[in-house]
Amino acid sequence: MFWLCLLAAVTVLVIALRRVLRRQKPLDDQLYSSKVAIDHVQSGVAWVRANGTIGSMNPSLAGSLGIDRGALDGQDWLSMFPERERDNVSGAHRQMLLLGIASMDIFVTRPDGSQVWLSMAMVAVHDHRARFVGHHCLTVDRTREIELEEQVKELTAALSGQENDRQGPEQRETKRRQAAETR
């Protein structure tokens, strides 16, 4: 009889332990996605919890924003963006909640006053029971590309201005007529 009671107690404890471990599963998913994926998936990534606070941010994004890595942890995720951009970001966030993913381009002002051009994608994350647990903000710093595009436009305009100066009045008039005929 004693062995039977002991076997029943062990069985109840094993069942209770299995239920506790199953409830731990969403936490494991969240830890995995916020630690492993944040540091290795994309150049600039922030993990945002379901309650809208920043869970973690990788060093690349923190460097792009000009802040220390853990400076915004636990704060509202919209604090990463300037006031003038928050409505656009909130709209993209609502779209992400509906579709699972949303993207946008945004200007962010660093604490030193310089501007950063970011291409941002927000991806919803759900646990194994399809419950929303937060989202990733995947960013790419495109500031250097934008600056180079502006330089190319300026050089092209300067080059075409020099070309017009070299041409005679008759050649410029001929080009204007040809342009007018093609319209």
N, C-alpha and C positions, 0 to 999 in steps of 0.2 A: 504494500500500500504506500509506504514511504517513497519507493522508487517511482511509483505512478504519479504521485504529487510532485516529485522533483522533475520528472519528465514534462509534466504539464506546465510547471513554472518556467522551465527552460524554453519550451515552445512559445509561451506567451512573451517572454523576453526577446526571443529571436524575431518574432513578428513585430514587436514594438521597435526593435532596433532597425529592421528593414524599412519600416514606415518613416522613421526619423531620417534615415539615409536618403530615402526618396525625396523627402522635403528639402534636403540639402542640395539636391541636383541643380535647381535654378541658380543658387549662389555659385556653384562651381562653374556653370555656363557664363555667368557674369564676370567672375574673376578671370576666366580664360580669355574672354573677348576683350576685357579692359586692360589686361596686362600683356598678353602675347601679341594680339593683333595690333594694339596701339603702337608698339615699338617697332614692329617689323613689316607691316603691310604697305604703308604709304609714306611719302615724305613728310606730310603734315597731317596729324590725326588727333582728334579729341574724342574722348568717350563721354557722352552725355547721358546721365541717368534718366529714368522715366519721369522723375519729379522735376526735371529741368536744370539740375545742377551739374557742374562739370565733375566727372569722376576722375579723369586723368587726361593728360596732354603729353604728347611725345616731345622730345627736345627740339625737333625740327620746327614744329609749329610755334613753340614758345620762342624760338629764335627769330622766326619770321615776324611775330608780333612784337618782338623786342621786350619780352618779359621773362622772368624766371620761370622754370618749369612748373613748380607747384604753386605759383602765385594765385592762380584762379581756381584751384581745386576747392570744391564745395560751394562755389558761388554760382549765381545764375549764369547760364551759358550765353545769354544775350549780352553779357557784360564784355565779351570779346570784341563786340562790334560797336562802332560809333552810333550815337543817337539817331542820326539821319538815315542809317541803313537798317535799323531794327525792324521797321515795318516790312521791308522787303524780305528780310530773313525770316520773320514770323510767317509771312505768306508762303515762303518756300517750305517752312517747317510743317505747316498745315497740309501742303501738297504731299510732303513726304509721309505724313501720317496716313493719308488716303491711298497713295500709290506705292509706298514702300521705299521710294527713292526720289530725290529732287536735287537739282543742281542750279547754280547761279554764279555770277561773277560779282565780286564785291571789293570796294576800297576800304582798307582799314588804316587808321592813323596810329602809328607807334607812339609811345610816350615821348620820344625825342622830337616828334613833329613830322617825321618823314612818313610818306604814304606807301602802302603795300597793296598790290593788286593780286587778289586771291581768286582762283577758280575753286569753288567749293561744291562738294557733293555730300548730301546727307543720306545715310542709309539706315533704315529702321532695323532694329535687332529684336528678335522674339526668342523666348526660351523654348524648351522642348514641349511645352504645353500651349504654344502659340500665344503667349501673353507678351505684350509689349514691355521690354525691360530697358529701353533707351535707344540711342542712335549714335552712329559714328559720324563725325564731321571730317571728311577726307578733303584735304586742301592741297593745292599746288601753288607755290609762289610764282606768279608770272610777271613780276615787276620788271625784271631784266628784259624779258621779251618785249614788253610794252615800250620800254625805253628805246630798245633797238628799232622797233617799228617806227617810232616817232623820228628817230635819226634818219632812217631810210627815206621817210616822206620828206623831211627837210632837205636832204641831199638831192632827192629827185626833183623837188621844186626848184632848187638852186641851179641844178644842171639844165632843166628845161628853160629857165630864165636866161641862162647864158647862151643857149642854143638860139633862142628868139633874138637875142642881141646880135648874133653873127649873121642872121639872115637879112636879106634886103627887104624893102617894103613890098616889092612885087611878089617875092616868095611867100611872105606872110599873108598877103591878100589871096593868093592861089590856095593856100591851106584853109583859109576861112571859107572860101567858096566851096571847096571840096567837103568840108565839114557840114556846111549848110545843105548841100545836095544830098548827103547821106541821111539827113534827118528826114 
